[in-house]
Amino acid sequence: MIVSMTGFGDAADEKAGTHYAVEIRSLNNRFFKPVIKLPDSLSGLEPEIETMLREKLGRGSITYILKMRLNSAEAAYHINAPALQSYVDQLHAIKGLAGLVHIDLAGLMQLPGVCQEPRDESDEIAAHGDVVRALTEKAIQKLNLMRQREGQSLFNDLMRHVKLIAGELKEIELRAPSVINDYHKKLSARVNQLISKAELQIDQSDLLKEIAVFAERADISEEIARLTHHLDAFEHACQSGEHAGRKLDFITQEMLREANTIASKANDAEIARHIVDIKGAIDRLKEQVQNVE
């Protein structure tokens, strides 16, 4: 069954005084386009997370966000006392020259090397990596469940339009023989009118040849058969696999080609009305399949 490219999945947990929250959103895109937002201390996990997303999500614009909140004393930055003392000593040495009255402790804390993160990046990944991976898997599962539900809704809507096209095509198939008969009647009436006015004699075989030429030129049986085949192929593609988006897009282009050919060859107002409805339904199919993975 087809899968939508639109969806959302999230997962959250709290372990060892740290709260974790993962959110993944996906929108339609012709390609796989990930945007991954991580805390700076876990930026080293980005390639691994992208691989996880790529393996489970075929196409789409994917936005991944990890938020972390440390609720323990481990979250505090470490104060590098020797570095701080060095800055203080240097300021005391020059305070007379600079006209300093007092030392601003808040300003000192902003100086390079005074405040240090509690762990380096490799330690952060070791401490949080397993939890982040597990939550990422869980969020991907929820995202895919939503994409599958959306895919079912898409399938129902697509099949409704396929059924509409098939119905209109059946009406065209029933109408097609009448187009030849109507042309025969109109041509015969026109010829008889010319004969009566000019007292001419026209060979009936010539009239039949003209009708035969028109019938061959206006024959749309092959186009009807091909469009019917495309409808069957479209439905089969929807039912057979998850990654059918590109194939469905190609089939709708072929459908539109056959519909345009029928309209140009038939040269009939009633068939033209049916083609307008068919093309409207095909346009709807083309629009919808853009969201199929």
Buried (B, 14 or more C-beta within 10 A) or exposed (E): EBBBBBBBBBBEBEEEEBEBBBBBBBEBBEEBEBEBEBEEBBBEBBEBBBEBBEEBBBBBBBBBBBEBEBEEEEEEEEEBEEBBEBBEEEBEEEEEEEEEEEEEEEEBEEEEEBBEEBBEBEEBBEBBBEBBBBBBEBBBEBBBEBBBEBBEEBBEEBBEBBEBBBEBBEBBBEBBEEBBEEBBEEBEEEBEEEEEEEEEEEEEEEBEEBBEEBBEEBBBEEBBEBBBEBBEBBBEBBEEEBEBBBBBBBBBEBBBBBBEBBBEBBEBEBBBBBBEBBBEBBEBBBEBBBBBB
